[in-house]
Amino acid sequence: MEQLVIKAQTESAGGAAFEEVCQRFTGLVKKYANQPHLKGIKEDATAEGWLAVAAAVQSYDQTAGVRFAGYVESRVKYAVWNLFKRERRRWQQELPLDRGSTGDEEKSAPSWMETLAAACNVENEVEARLITAAVCEALATLSDKQQVAVVRTMLGEAHLAEVATELGVSPQAVYSLRQRGLARLKKELRKNSTKLPI
């Protein structure tokens, strides 16, 4: 796979190697774009996923010691997640909650109860907040270097080499820190799974 990606990087746009890479990751893009919370923006999520695949092909560095399959999955996963966060912020800004009517506001403005009932899925919002709180709590159990490796490479989309320079270690060490950190996160989240709405 890595050799195919290198070939795709060197050929002109739309080449056979790039098409083959895209075909191999069609299922991955569909997996992340077809998540239930993205139902209203499925097409945008799909487009974002494909852009992430193309960006991953262009930015992949074999010398960093990371397999392309894992690299492209993290790029797609967090591109789609970031799209969802942007859209959620936009929805929240479009539908501000006022705290009831005093009689002075315009009559066309909906009350906060009407807005809540019409546009907000309370169950999903509470679930998202509980999951976020559990992840933050689990992150706090990691060492400082593990936190940096996980957050910067998984959420911040930084390259292993960039984080390695910041921490004064090798890219392989950053990769190991991230893997150990993710394993610890999984363990902590499993341990606290009773708090999560799963």
Contacts in CASP RR format, 6 or more apart in sequence:
PFRMAT RR
TARGET T0000
AUTHOR 0000-0000-0000
METHOD contacts of the structure
MODEL  1
MEQLVIKAQTESAGGAAFEEVCQRFTGLVKKYANQPHLKGIKEDATAEGW
LAVAAAVQSYDQTAGVRFAGYVESRVKYAVWNLFKRERRRWQQELPLDRG
STGDEEKSAPSWMETLAAACNVENEVEARLITAAVCEALATLSDKQQVAV
VRTMLGEAHLAEVATELGVSPQAVYSLRQRGLARLKKELRKNSTKLPI
1 24 0 8 1.000
1 67 0 8 1.000
1 68 0 8 1.000
1 69 0 8 1.000
2 62 0 8 1.000
2 67 0 8 1.000
2 68 0 8 1.000
4 17 0 8 1.000
4 20 0 8 1.000
4 21 0 8 1.000
5 17 0 8 1.000
5 21 0 8 1.000
5 57 0 8 1.000
5 60 0 8 1.000
5 62 0 8 1.000
5 68 0 8 1.000
6 62 0 8 1.000
7 17 0 8 1.000
8 15 0 8 1.000
8 17 0 8 1.000
8 18 0 8 1.000
8 20 0 8 1.000
8 21 0 8 1.000
8 57 0 8 1.000
9 57 0 8 1.000
9 58 0 8 1.000
9 60 0 8 1.000
11 17 0 8 1.000
11 18 0 8 1.000
18 54 0 8 1.000
18 57 0 8 1.000
21 53 0 8 1.000
21 57 0 8 1.000
22 50 0 8 1.000
22 53 0 8 1.000
25 53 0 8 1.000
25 72 0 8 1.000
25 76 0 8 1.000
28 53 0 8 1.000
28 72 0 8 1.000
28 73 0 8 1.000
28 76 0 8 1.000
29 46 0 8 1.000
29 49 0 8 1.000
29 50 0 8 1.000
29 53 0 8 1.000
29 76 0 8 1.000
30 46 0 8 1.000
32 45 0 8 1.000
32 49 0 8 1.000
32 76 0 8 1.000
32 77 0 8 1.000
32 80 0 8 1.000
33 42 0 8 1.000
33 45 0 8 1.000
33 46 0 8 1.000
33 48 0 8 1.000
33 49 0 8 1.000
33 80 0 8 1.000
34 42 0 8 1.000
35 45 0 8 1.000
35 80 0 8 1.000
37 84 0 8 1.000
37 124 0 8 1.000
38 45 0 8 1.000
38 80 0 8 1.000
38 84 0 8 1.000
41 83 0 8 1.000
41 84 0 8 1.000
41 87 0 8 1.000
44 83 0 8 1.000
44 87 0 8 1.000
45 80 0 8 1.000
45 83 0 8 1.000
45 84 0 8 1.000
48 79 0 8 1.000
48 80 0 8 1.000
48 83 0 8 1.000
49 76 0 8 1.000
49 79 0 8 1.000
49 80 0 8 1.000
51 79 0 8 1.000
52 72 0 8 1.000
52 75 0 8 1.000
52 76 0 8 1.000
52 78 0 8 1.000
52 79 0 8 1.000
52 80 0 8 1.000
53 72 0 8 1.000
53 75 0 8 1.000
53 76 0 8 1.000
55 75 0 8 1.000
55 79 0 8 1.000
56 68 0 8 1.000
56 71 0 8 1.000
56 72 0 8 1.000
56 75 0 8 1.000
56 76 0 8 1.000
57 72 0 8 1.000
59 159 0 8 1.000
60 68 0 8 1.000
60 71 0 8 1.000
60 72 0 8 1.000
61 159 0 8 1.000
61 161 0 8 1.000
62 68 0 8 1.000
64 159 0 8 1.000
64 160 0 8 1.000
64 161 0 8 1.000
64 171 0 8 1.000
64 175 0 8 1.000
65 160 0 8 1.000
65 171 0 8 1.000
65 172 0 8 1.000
65 175 0 8 1.000
66 160 0 8 1.000
66 171 0 8 1.000
66 175 0 8 1.000
74 153 0 8 1.000
74 154 0 8 1.000
75 157 0 8 1.000
78 154 0 8 1.000
78 155 0 8 1.000
78 156 0 8 1.000
78 157 0 8 1.000
91 119 0 8 1.000
95 115 0 8 1.000
95 119 0 8 1.000
95 120 0 8 1.000
97 112 0 8 1.000
97 115 0 8 1.000
97 116 0 8 1.000
98 105 0 8 1.000
98 109 0 8 1.000
98 111 0 8 1.000
98 112 0 8 1.000
99 112 0 8 1.000
100 111 0 8 1.000
100 112 0 8 1.000
100 113 0 8 1.000
101 109 0 8 1.000
101 111 0 8 1.000
110 118 0 8 1.000
116 122 0 8 1.000
126 197 0 8 1.000
127 197 0 8 1.000
130 195 0 8 1.000
130 196 0 8 1.000
130 197 0 8 1.000
131 196 0 8 1.000
131 197 0 8 1.000
134 189 0 8 1.000
134 192 0 8 1.000
134 195 0 8 1.000
134 196 0 8 1.000
135 185 0 8 1.000
135 189 0 8 1.000
137 188 0 8 1.000
137 192 0 8 1.000
138 184 0 8 1.000
138 185 0 8 1.000
138 188 0 8 1.000
138 189 0 8 1.000
138 192 0 8 1.000
139 147 0 8 1.000
139 150 0 8 1.000
139 151 0 8 1.000
139 185 0 8 1.000
141 184 0 8 1.000
141 188 0 8 1.000
142 150 0 8 1.000
142 181 0 8 1.000
142 184 0 8 1.000
142 185 0 8 1.000
143 177 0 8 1.000
145 167 0 8 1.000
145 169 0 8 1.000
145 177 0 8 1.000
146 177 0 8 1.000
146 178 0 8 1.000
146 180 0 8 1.000
146 181 0 8 1.000
146 184 0 8 1.000
148 163 0 8 1.000
148 166 0 8 1.000
148 167 0 8 1.000
148 177 0 8 1.000
149 163 0 8 1.000
149 167 0 8 1.000
149 174 0 8 1.000
149 175 0 8 1.000
149 177 0 8 1.000
149 178 0 8 1.000
149 181 0 8 1.000
150 177 0 8 1.000
150 178 0 8 1.000
150 181 0 8 1.000
150 182 0 8 1.000
150 185 0 8 1.000
152 158 0 8 1.000
152 162 0 8 1.000
152 163 0 8 1.000
152 166 0 8 1.000
153 159 0 8 1.000
153 160 0 8 1.000
153 163 0 8 1.000
153 174 0 8 1.000
153 178 0 8 1.000
154 178 0 8 1.000
154 182 0 8 1.000
160 171 0 8 1.000
160 174 0 8 1.000
160 175 0 8 1.000
161 171 0 8 1.000
163 171 0 8 1.000
163 174 0 8 1.000
164 170 0 8 1.000
164 171 0 8 1.000
164 173 0 8 1.000
164 174 0 8 1.000
167 173 0 8 1.000
167 174 0 8 1.000
167 177 0 8 1.000
169 177 0 8 1.000
189 196 0 8 1.000
END
